[in-house]
């Protein structure tokens, strides 16, 4: 039996040495278990004892196997440590290669980490509210597919009565409302009008006092206010007795009932909150606020939308649906907040990933060259017993070590890159990011950086490692001819990698060119007004008598025009690039009834002179168009062309907002003139039909509505640069209005420039990424061609010795580079043809498959390819044939 046991152990050790599977090992043990039992039975043991002894014998074999396994695991760790030490020695032997690789990786990983930090804060990180994925916002979907998040009081009433799949329905302003805080020194404050469910919906913690109740919500309810922690700390010195104290907002007393905790930072941001005081029985159709709610437990978004559609359809059939021309829809609050910026961020993340892939391609070429240079080293190691797996693992260890250093450097650069990125980021991206705390290197971002580093290391090292491990020992140890044949294979592999670089660079170059043309096209758009030397200031006013705003404008304007350096002034509640109401209108002509919708704007008589908007026909407003004068209206060119294409609209009489409730005065108005179109919603948006009223003739209900939700905007044209006049203008307006706070001054040209901020941001970053990609591609092409010349030195010497002139040799190298460029450009054009669809929503004034852009980008990249190949070609053409023939 001892011999049988020894044979079993020897066989099992052989299986372990050959790396056999555990299944083979177990099969061998079961086979010999019966033999052991027979041996023990022959020795006179009972069957039970024989089986027990056999199991003990097998147990000793199992112990041997476990010891072998432990030894094998320990050996793997020892070898991994040896691989890392060898990788460090390899980096010390080639410091230039290591520094270039680490810096390339640091820049690529740092840029990706920075963009992902913003993307994480805006798109991925949960909103700072309890269970944020269940918070939804109501939208109105038109028959044409357009969406709007505006709601009216009838909409709110309908949703509260019929939307049973949601709870905590709350209304709030779209954006910040300007309010005049005049307790102590006057200050313009950003506040929000909300309903009582707002604080419960968003989980607002109350540091002091309470939030709003349903009693505060009712029409004609008490004037109460909830302060933010920041305003309480800054303006009221964290007064612990602030609850119950009255403060003055727009010269009206409001009692402080609560202070929110410091962690509550909602979107839109606000410094205080006051009640809407809605009359829920009102039929006011103005879509002037947003509505959000929380999905009930166990209800999905799809189920809630199905229920909302069903009740809306049923109500539409009985004429109870408040907006019969719209469908209702629920969207997650996060999706609603980022819908306008999501495509931009995803495009930028894709662009920076392409840059990293191009950098990886360059590193792969460096590794290919380095493995070719180290071919004899690998051959010697293989000859003394190292298997291909060990060599492959060694190369992967070297690349992962480089990536580890690159990841550390990249994440160290990350915060700096984030700050630089935020400086160029449009305000809406910054604001949304700040809602989820300022973007930085959080745990998810660090995990992204580590994962990206590992994938990068594998990506740029696997291909060269496979080529290196595939070479035979005899080829590597052979003479120059074998090395040349190996060099040909390496050059071919490098050319494929470089063609991929060129293709990715071309995609980025085309995308950047399309966005560049978009930006230039938008800059060439005539806004229809002259914003030079026009100062814009805001002033919150109370919802007092209807003619209060007109009186204020008249009195303050008389003092403004007396100020030296002031050319003219105007006032309006809806300045350029501010939101406006849309209202229906109808002509009162029985012969040719006309109806439609248009934007509503009320301005002081000098508005068109201040912005230098031409009056195409008829006349502008003047002092004759007072509140007591016959009602008049101006229309823009788009409205005249759309609704009166074959008639003269001047002299026509229209009614605006008929049957929309008491807020809208349905007094007939005579069209006084036609003003030129202005693109003052967005430069890339076509002008909408617009109806313009004299500020003095605006209905009292609308004046109160606008005064409640938005400030009065002053437009002051100066005779020169307005910088030195701003303090005097602000002081004069504050004095003329009885001490009302005046908002910070802005120049209209600056507002116009900010309207292009997002397009500028997209164009700038993509242009930077495309330039980096172009540079990396040129470096890759140069490296491949330079290596090709070095490997073919003897071949070139032979050609020149046989009569080839310098021009022929140079043309041969240039032809190889040009062919590589053509291959990459062809692949890039094909890829760009499909990928540019992702840019469709970001373009203006240019087709996403513009032939001129595609052709120009392809020519530029091919010229860069030829230029990068020219230097090695010039060097090859000037080789000394004698030295070339002696080259080793």
ZAMARGU-4260 file (C-alpha; in steps of 0.2 Angstrom, whole numbers, plus 5000, padded with zeros to 4 digits):
<rodrens>
0) 5000/5000/5000 | 5014/5012/5003 | 5020/5010/4985 | 5002/5013/4979 | 5001/5029/4990
5) 5018/5035/4984 | 5012/5033/4966 | 4996/5042/4970 | 5006/5057/4977 | 5018/5057/4963
10) 5004/5057/4950 | 4995/5071/4960 | 5011/5082/4961 | 5013/5079/4942 | 4995/5085/4940
15) 4998/5101/4950 | 5014/5104/4941 | 5006/5104/4924 | 4992/5115/4931 | 4978/5103/4929
20) 4961/5107/4935 | 4953/5103/4952 | 4941/5091/4943 | 4955/5080/4937 | 4963/5080/4954
25) 4947/5075/4962 | 4944/5061/4949 | 4961/5054/4953 | 4958/5054/4972 | 4941/5045/4969
30) 4949/5032/4958 | 4962/5027/4971 | 4950/5028/4986 | 4943/5011/4982 | 4961/5004/4980
35) 4965/5010/4997 | 4949/5001/5005 | 4954/4985/4996 | 4971/4985/5003 | 4965/4989/5021
40) 4952/4975/5019 | 4966/4962/5014 | 4975/4967/5030 | 4960/4961/5040 | 4951/4977/5045
45) 4933/4978/5046 | 4924/4987/5031 | 4920/5002/5042 | 4938/5003/5048 | 4945/5001/5031
50) 4934/5015/5024 | 4940/5026/5039 | 4958/5023/5035 | 4956/5026/5017 | 4948/5042/5020
55) 4962/5047/5032 | 4975/5042/5018 | 4965/5053/5005 | 4965/5067/5018 | 4984/5067/5019
60) 4983/5069/5000 | 4971/5083/5002 | 4983/5091/5014 | 4996/5090/5001 | 4985/5098/4988
65) 4981/5112/4999 | 4999/5115/5003 | 5003/5115/4984 | 4989/5128/4981 | 4995/5139/4995
70) 5013/5138/4988 | 5006/5142/4971 | 4997/5157/4977 | 5012/5163/4987 | 5022/5160/4971
75) 5010/5171/4961 | 5012/5185/4973 | 5031/5184/4973 | 5031/5184/4954 | 5019/5199/4955
80) 5031/5208/4966 | 5045/5204/4955 | 5036/5210/4940 | 5033/5227/4949 | 5051/5228/4954
85) 5056/5224/4936 | 5044/5237/4930 | 5052/5251/4941 | 5069/5246/4935 | 5063/5247/4917
90) 5056/5265/4920 | 5073/5270/4928 | 5082/5263/4913 | 5071/5273/4901 | 5066/5289/4911
95) 5062/5299/4895 | 5049/5286/4890 | 5042/5285/4907 | 5040/5304/4909 | 5032/5306/4892
100) 5020/5292/4895 | 5015/5298/4913 | 5013/5316/4907 | 5002/5310/4892 | 4991/5300/4904
105) 4990/5313/4917 | 4984/5326/4905 | 4972/5313/4897 | 4965/5307/4914 | 4965/5324/4921
110) 4955/5331/4907 | 4942/5317/4908 | 4941/5318/4927 | 4937/5337/4926 | 4924/5335/4913
115) 4917/5320/4922 | 4916/5330/4938 | 4905/5343/4931 | 4895/5329/4922 | 4893/5319/4939
120) 4887/5335/4948 | 4875/5340/4935 | 4868/5323/4928 | 4873/5309/4940 | 4874/5315/4958
125) 4857/5314/4967 | 4848/5331/4971 | 4850/5336/4989 | 4832/5332/4993 | 4824/5316/5002
130) 4821/5302/4989 | 4825/5314/4974 | 4821/5301/4961 | 4803/5302/4966 | 4801/5321/4964
135) 4793/5325/4947 | 4788/5341/4938 | 4772/5344/4928 | 4774/5349/4909 | 4762/5354/4896
140) 4765/5346/4879 | 4758/5354/4863 | 4751/5345/4848 | 4767/5349/4839 | 4777/5340/4852
145) 4784/5356/4860 | 4785/5356/4879 | 4783/5369/4892 | 4784/5368/4911 | 4772/5383/4914
150) 4756/5381/4923 | 4741/5391/4927 | 4730/5391/4942 | 4716/5381/4933 | 4730/5368/4929
155) 4736/5368/4947 | 4718/5365/4953 | 4715/5351/4941 | 4731/5342/4946 | 4727/5343/4964
160) 4709/5336/4961 | 4714/5322/4949 | 4732/5317/4950 | 4730/5304/4963 | 4747/5295/4959
165) 4757/5310/4967 | 4757/5319/4983 | 4764/5335/4990 | 4759/5345/4975 | 4768/5362/4976
170) 4769/5377/4965 | 4785/5389/4964 | 4792/5402/4953 | 4802/5397/4937 | 4816/5408/4942
175) 4821/5420/4956 | 4809/5435/4958 | 4817/5452/4962 | 4811/5459/4979 | 4816/5475/4987
180) 4821/5472/5005 | 4820/5489/5013 | 4823/5485/5032 | 4838/5495/5036 | 4848/5499/5020
185) 4838/5495/5003 | 4844/5479/4995 | 4837/5469/4980 | 4834/5451/4985 | 4831/5435/4975
190) 4816/5427/4982 | 4803/5414/4977 | 4784/5413/4978 | 4779/5396/4984 | 4764/5386/4990
195) 4764/5378/5007 | 4768/5360/5000 | 4785/5367/4994 | 4795/5364/5010 | 4787/5347/5013
200) 4791/5342/4995 | 4809/5347/4995 | 4812/5342/5013 | 4817/5359/5019 | 4824/5358/5037
205) 4819/5372/5048 | 4832/5379/5059 | 4820/5392/5067 | 4801/5393/5067 | 4790/5384/5055
210) 4787/5382/5036 | 4771/5389/5028 | 4754/5381/5032 | 4738/5380/5022 | 4732/5395/5031
215) 4746/5405/5024 | 4742/5399/5006 | 4724/5405/5005 | 4719/5420/4995 | 4721/5437/5005
220) 4731/5426/5018 | 4744/5434/5030 | 4760/5442/5023 | 4773/5430/5030 | 4791/5425/5024
225) 4803/5411/5027 | 4822/5417/5027 | 4836/5406/5020 | 4851/5403/5032 | 4862/5414/5022
230) 4851/5429/5022 | 4848/5427/5040 | 4866/5426/5044 | 4872/5440/5032 | 4858/5453/5035
235) 4851/5449/5052 | 4867/5443/5061 | 4859/5426/5065 | 4846/5435/5077 | 4839/5421/5087
240) 4823/5431/5090 | 4820/5434/5072 | 4804/5424/5072 | 4789/5435/5073 | 4798/5451/5068
245) 4792/5461/5053 | 4803/5465/5038 | 4799/5476/5024 | 4798/5469/5006 | 4793/5480/4992
250) 4788/5492/5006 | 4776/5480/5013 | 4777/5472/5030 | 4780/5453/5031 | 4781/5443/5047
255) 4796/5431/5048 | 4789/5413/5052 | 4805/5403/5049 | 4823/5401/5044 | 4829/5386/5034
260) 4844/5375/5038 | 4861/5379/5030 | 4860/5363/5020 | 4844/5368/5011 | 4850/5374/4993
265) 4836/5372/4981 | 4835/5376/4963 | 4831/5389/4958 | 4841/5397/4972 | 4833/5409/4983
270) 4836/5420/4999 | 4818/5420/5005 | 4801/5413/5001 | 4784/5421/5002 | 4766/5413/4998
275) 4758/5415/4981 | 4741/5418/4989 | 4732/5410/4975 | 4714/5411/4973 | 4711/5393/4968
280) 4694/5397/4961 | 4702/5409/4948 | 4701/5405/4930 | 4717/5415/4926 | 4725/5406/4912
285) 4743/5414/4913 | 4756/5400/4913 | 4767/5409/4926 | 4774/5396/4938 | 4781/5378/4939
290) 4772/5364/4948 | 4781/5348/4956 | 4775/5334/4966 | 4781/5317/4973 | 4776/5300/4967
295) 4767/5290/4979 | 4775/5274/4986 | 4774/5260/4974 | 4769/5271/4959 | 4781/5272/4945
300) 4783/5287/4933 | 4775/5277/4919 | 4760/5273/4929 | 4758/5290/4935 | 4758/5297/4917
305) 4746/5284/4912 | 4734/5289/4925 | 4737/5308/4921 | 4733/5305/4903 | 4717/5295/4907
310) 4710/5308/4918 | 4715/5323/4906 | 4707/5314/4891 | 4691/5311/4901 | 4691/5329/4906
315) 4694/5335/4889 | 4678/5326/4883 | 4668/5335/4895 | 4676/5352/4892 | 4683/5352/4910
320) 4702/5351/4905 | 4709/5368/4908 | 4721/5367/4893 | 4712/5358/4880 | 4726/5361/4867
325) 4739/5353/4878 | 4743/5336/4885 | 4750/5334/4903 | 4766/5325/4907 | 4776/5321/4922
330) 4795/5321/4921 | 4808/5318/4934 | 4814/5334/4942 | 4832/5330/4938 | 4828/5327/4919
335) 4818/5343/4919 | 4833/5353/4926 | 4846/5346/4915 | 4837/5344/4899 | 4845/5360/4891
340) 4863/5356/4896 | 4863/5337/4895 | 4868/5335/4877 | 4882/5348/4878 | 4890/5339/4893
345) 4888/5321/4885 | 4896/5328/4869 | 4911/5336/4879 | 4913/5319/4888 | 4914/5310/4872
350) 4926/5322/4865 | 4938/5321/4879 | 4937/5302/4879 | 4942/5303/4861 | 4957/5313/4865
355) 4962/5300/4878 | 4960/5286/4865 | 4972/5296/4854 | 4984/5298/4868 | 4983/5279/4871
360) 4986/5276/4852 | 5002/5286/4854 | 5007/5277/4869 | 5003/5260/4860 | 5015/5266/4847
365) 5029/5270/4860 | 5026/5253/4867 | 5028/5244/4850 | 5044/5253/4847 | 5050/5249/4865
370) 5045/5230/4864 | 5055/5229/4847 | 5070/5237/4855 | 5068/5225/4870 | 5066/5210/4858
375) 5083/5202/4863 | 5079/5204/4881 | 5063/5195/4880 | 5071/5181/4870 | 5084/5179/4883
380) 5071/5178/4897 | 5061/5165/4887 | 5077/5155/4883 | 5080/5153/4902 | 5062/5147/4906
385) 5050/5162/4906 | 5034/5157/4897 | 5024/5169/4886 | 5012/5171/4900 | 5025/5178/4911
390) 5032/5190/4898 | 5014/5196/4894 | 5011/5199/4913 | 5027/5208/4914 | 5022/5220/4900
395) 5005/5223/4908 | 5013/5226/4925 | 5024/5240/4917 | 5009/5248/4908 | 4998/5247/4924
400) 5012/5255/4934 | 5013/5269/4922 | 4995/5271/4923 | 4995/5272/4942 | 5007/5286/4941
405) 4997/5294/4928 | 4981/5292/4938 | 4989/5300/4953 | 4996/5315/4943 | 4979/5316/4934
410) 4968/5317/4949 | 4980/5329/4957 | 4978/5340/4942 | 4959/5337/4942 | 4954/5351/4955
415) 4964/5364/4945 | 4956/5358/4929 | 4938/5358/4937 | 4941/5376/4942 | 4947/5381/4925
420) 4932/5372/4917 | 4920/5381/4929 | 4927/5398/4924 | 4922/5394/4906 | 4906/5386/4911
425) 4889/5395/4907 | 4880/5401/4922 | 4866/5388/4921 | 4878/5373/4922 | 4887/5381/4937
430) 4870/5384/4945 | 4864/5366/4943 | 4881/5359/4948 | 4880/5370/4964 | 4863/5363/4968
435) 4872/5346/4971 | 4887/5355/4979 | 4901/5362/4969 | 4909/5349/4957 | 4925/5341/4964
440) 4934/5325/4966 | 4921/5315/4975 | 4921/5296/4977 | 4912/5292/4961 | 4924/5304/4952
445) 4939/5295/4960 | 4932/5278/4955 | 4930/5284/4937 | 4948/5290/4937 | 4955/5273/4944
450) 4944/5263/4932 | 4949/5274/4917 | 4967/5272/4922 | 4966/5253/4922 | 4956/5252/4906
455) 4969/5264/4898 | 4984/5254/4904 | 4976/5238/4896 | 4971/5247/4881 | 4988/5254/4875
460) 4998/5239/4881 | 4989/5223/4876 | 4991/5225/4858 | 5010/5228/4859 | 5012/5214/4872
465) 5003/5201/4861 | 5015/5206/4847 | 5030/5205/4858 | 5025/5188/4865 | 5021/5181/4848
470) 5039/5182/4842 | 5049/5167/4842 | 5065/5166/4851 | 5075/5161/4836 | 5069/5176/4827
475) 5074/5188/4841 | 5091/5180/4843 | 5094/5179/4824 | 5103/5191/4813 | 5098/5208/4805
480) 5087/5200/4792 | 5075/5193/4805 | 5075/5209/4815 | 5070/5219/4799 | 5056/5207/4795
485) 5050/5209/4813 | 5052/5228/4810 | 5040/5227/4795 | 5027/5219/4805 | 5029/5232/4819
490) 5028/5246/4807 | 5012/5239/4799 | 5004/5238/4816 | 5010/5256/4820 | 5002/5262/4804
495) 4985/5254/4808 | 4986/5263/4826 | 4990/5280/4818 | 4976/5278/4805 | 4965/5276/4820
500) 4972/5292/4828 | 4969/5301/4812 | 4951/5295/4811 | 4947/5300/4829 | 4956/5317/4826
505) 4946/5320/4811 | 4929/5317/4820 | 4934/5330/4833 | 4940/5342/4820 | 4924/5341/4811
510) 4913/5343/4827 | 4924/5358/4832 | 4922/5366/4815 | 4903/5364/4815 | 4902/5372/4832
515) 4914/5386/4826 | 4903/5390/4811 | 4888/5390/4823 | 4896/5402/4834 | 4901/5413/4820
520) 4884/5412/4812 | 4876/5417/4828 | 4888/5432/4830 | 4883/5438/4813 | 4865/5438/4817
525) 4858/5455/4818 | 4848/5456/4835 | 4838/5470/4828 | 4843/5483/4841 | 4858/5493/4846
530) 4864/5488/4863 | 4880/5499/4864 | 4881/5511/4878 | 4865/5505/4885 | 4865/5502/4904
535) 4852/5490/4911 | 4846/5491/4929 | 4832/5482/4938 | 4820/5489/4952 | 4807/5479/4961
540) 4791/5488/4963 | 4775/5484/4973 | 4759/5479/4966 | 4751/5496/4970 | 4739/5506/4958
545) 4740/5502/4940 | 4747/5519/4935 | 4760/5519/4948 | 4774/5512/4937 | 4770/5524/4923
550) 4771/5538/4935 | 4787/5532/4942 | 4794/5531/4925 | 4789/5548/4920 | 4795/5556/4936
555) 4812/5547/4937 | 4814/5550/4918 | 4813/5568/4920 | 4828/5568/4932 | 4838/5555/4922
560) 4837/5566/4906 | 4844/5581/4916 | 4860/5570/4921 | 4875/5575/4910 | 4880/5561/4898
565) 4863/5553/4897 | 4855/5553/4880 | 4839/5544/4883 | 4830/5531/4894 | 4816/5518/4894
570) 4807/5506/4905 | 4799/5489/4903 | 4794/5474/4913 | 4800/5463/4898 | 4817/5468/4892
575) 4827/5459/4879 | 4832/5441/4883 | 4819/5440/4897 | 4804/5429/4897 | 4787/5436/4891
580) 4769/5431/4891 | 4760/5423/4876 | 4742/5429/4873 | 4729/5426/4860 | 4722/5440/4850
585) 4707/5442/4838 | 4703/5455/4825 | 4686/5463/4827 | 4683/5465/4809 | 4668/5456/4803
590) 4674/5456/4785 | 4690/5446/4788 | 4691/5439/4805 | 4709/5435/4810 | 4715/5427/4826
595) 4731/5419/4833 | 4744/5420/4847 | 4758/5432/4850 | 4770/5438/4864 | 4765/5452/4875
600) 4776/5467/4879 | 4773/5484/4887 | 4786/5498/4886 | 4788/5516/4889 | 4787/5528/4873
605) 4806/5530/4872 | 4810/5511/4871 | 4812/5511/4852 | 4823/5526/4852 | 4834/5519/4866
610) 4837/5503/4858 | 4836/5511/4840 | 4823/5499/4834 | 4816/5506/4818 | 4798/5509/4815
615) 4795/5502/4798 | 4777/5510/4796 | 4766/5520/4806 | 4772/5529/4821 | 4780/5525/4838
620) 4772/5528/4855 | 4773/5546/4862 | 4766/5556/4876 | 4749/5556/4868 | 4747/5538/4872
625) 4742/5540/4890 | 4731/5530/4901 | 4716/5541/4896 | 4720/5541/4877 | 4712/5528/4865
630) 4720/5511/4867 | 4734/5507/4854 | 4746/5493/4850 | 4761/5491/4839 | 4765/5474/4831
635) 4782/5467/4824 | 4786/5463/4806 | 4783/5444/4809 | 4766/5447/4816 | 4761/5458/4801
640) 4768/5446/4788 | 4760/5430/4796 | 4742/5437/4800 | 4740/5451/4787 | 4750/5445/4772
645) 4739/5453/4759 | 4732/5467/4770 | 4738/5483/4778 | 4737/5479/4797 | 4739/5498/4802
650) 4722/5504/4808 | 4715/5486/4811 | 4707/5484/4828 | 4711/5469/4839 | 4706/5462/4856
655) 4720/5454/4866 | 4717/5441/4879 | 4698/5440/4877 | 4689/5428/4889 | 4704/5425/4899
660) 4698/5433/4915 | 4698/5449/4924 | 4717/5451/4924 | 4716/5454/4905 | 4707/5469/4899
665) 4699/5464/4882 | 4697/5483/4877 | 4699/5484/4857 | 4716/5492/4852 | 4720/5500/4836
670) 4736/5495/4827 | 4747/5510/4827 | 4762/5504/4818 | 4774/5490/4813 | 4791/5489/4821
675) 4806/5479/4815 | 4809/5461/4821 | 4821/5459/4835 | 4829/5443/4841 | 4828/5446/4859
680) 4823/5429/4865 | 4838/5420/4858 | 4849/5425/4843 | 4847/5407/4836 | 4828/5408/4838
685) 4817/5416/4824 | 4807/5431/4830 | 4789/5427/4837 | 4774/5438/4833 | 4774/5452/4846
690) 4761/5464/4852 | 4768/5480/4861 | 4758/5491/4872 | 4762/5508/4880 | 4767/5505/4898
695) 4754/5518/4903 | 4740/5508/4894 | 4744/5491/4901 | 4729/5483/4910 | 4730/5485/4929
700) 4729/5467/4932 | 4744/5463/4921 | 4754/5477/4929 | 4751/5470/4946 | 4755/5453/4940
705) 4771/5459/4932 | 4776/5469/4947 | 4773/5454/4958 | 4784/5442/4949 | 4797/5453/4940
710) 4806/5469/4942 | 4804/5485/4932 | 4819/5486/4920 | 4827/5503/4916 | 4837/5505/4900
715) 4848/5520/4899 | 4858/5525/4884 | 4873/5536/4887 | 4883/5546/4876 | 4899/5537/4880
720) 4905/5522/4889 | 4893/5521/4904 | 4906/5515/4917 | 4908/5531/4927 | 4889/5536/4926
725) 4883/5520/4934 | 4884/5526/4952 | 4875/5542/4948 | 4862/5534/4938 | 4859/5521/4952
730) 4858/5535/4966 | 4846/5545/4955 | 4834/5531/4952 | 4835/5526/4971 | 4830/5544/4976
735) 4817/5546/4962 | 4808/5530/4968 | 4808/5534/4986 | 4822/5523/4991 | 4819/5507/4982
740) 4834/5496/4979 | 4842/5496/4962 | 4850/5480/4955 | 4867/5479/4949 | 4871/5487/4932
745) 4874/5478/4916 | 4878/5484/4899 | 4866/5477/4885 | 4881/5471/4875 | 4886/5461/4889
750) 4869/5453/4891 | 4870/5450/4872 | 4887/5441/4874 | 4880/5431/4888 | 4866/5424/4877
755) 4880/5415/4867 | 4889/5408/4883 | 4884/5390/4880 | 4888/5390/4861 | 4905/5399/4866
760) 4908/5386/4879 | 4905/5371/4867 | 4915/5379/4853 | 4930/5383/4865 | 4931/5366/4873
765) 4929/5356/4857 | 4941/5367/4848 | 4954/5364/4862 | 4951/5345/4862 | 4952/5345/4843
770) 4969/5355/4843 | 4976/5343/4856 | 4970/5328/4845 | 4978/5336/4830 | 4994/5338/4839
775) 4994/5321/4846 | 4990/5314/4828 | 5005/5324/4821 | 5016/5317/4834 | 5010/5299/4831
780) 5013/5301/4812 | 5030/5308/4815 | 5035/5295/4827 | 5030/5281/4815 | 5038/5288/4800
785) 5054/5292/4810 | 5054/5274/4817 | 5051/5267/4799 | 5066/5277/4793 | 5077/5271/4807
790) 5072/5253/4804 | 5075/5254/4785 | 5091/5263/4785 | 5101/5249/4777 | 5087/5246/4764
795) 5088/5265/4760 | 5107/5263/4759 | 5105/5249/4746 | 5092/5258/4736 | 5103/5274/4735
800) 5119/5263/4731 | 5109/5255/4716 | 5105/5273/4709 | 5089/5279/4718 | 5091/5298/4720
805) 5086/5308/4735 | 5069/5314/4728 | 5064/5296/4725 | 5068/5290/4743 | 5060/5305/4750
810) 5044/5302/4740 | 5044/5284/4745 | 5043/5289/4764 | 5030/5303/4760 | 5019/5291/4750
815) 5019/5279/4765 | 5013/5294/4777 | 5001/5300/4764 | 4993/5283/4762 | 4991/5281/4781
820) 4983/5298/4781 | 4971/5294/4768 | 4966/5278/4776 | 4963/5287/4793 | 4954/5301/4784
825) 4942/5289/4775 | 4938/5280/4791 | 4936/5297/4800 | 4924/5304/4787 | 4913/5288/4788
830) 4913/5289/4807 | 4909/5308/4808 | 4895/5306/4795 | 4885/5296/4808 | 4892/5304/4825
835) 4888/5322/4820 | 4870/5318/4823 | 4874/5320/4842 | 4877/5338/4838 | 4861/5342/4829
840) 4853/5351/4844 | 4869/5362/4846 | 4870/5369/4828 | 4863/5384/4820 | 4866/5391/4802
845) 4875/5376/4796 | 4871/5358/4791 | 4877/5344/4802 | 4884/5336/4786 | 4891/5352/4778
850) 4902/5346/4763 | 4913/5361/4765 | 4917/5357/4784 | 4920/5339/4780 | 4931/5343/4765
855) 4941/5356/4774 | 4944/5346/4789 | 4950/5331/4778 | 4962/5342/4768 | 4969/5350/4784
860) 4972/5333/4792 | 4980/5326/4777 | 4991/5341/4775 | 4996/5339/4794 | 5000/5321/4790
865) 5011/5325/4775 | 5020/5339/4785 | 5023/5327/4800 | 5030/5314/4787 | 5040/5326/4778
870) 5054/5328/4792 | 5058/5309/4792 | 5057/5309/4773 | 5069/5323/4772 | 5081/5314/4784
875) 5080/5298/4774 | 5083/5308/4758 | 5099/5315/4765 | 5106/5299/4772 | 5125/5295/4768
880) 5124/5278/4758 | 5140/5272/4765 | 5135/5275/4783 | 5118/5268/4779 | 5125/5251/4773
885) 5136/5250/4789 | 5121/5254/4800 | 5117/5240/4813
</rodrens>
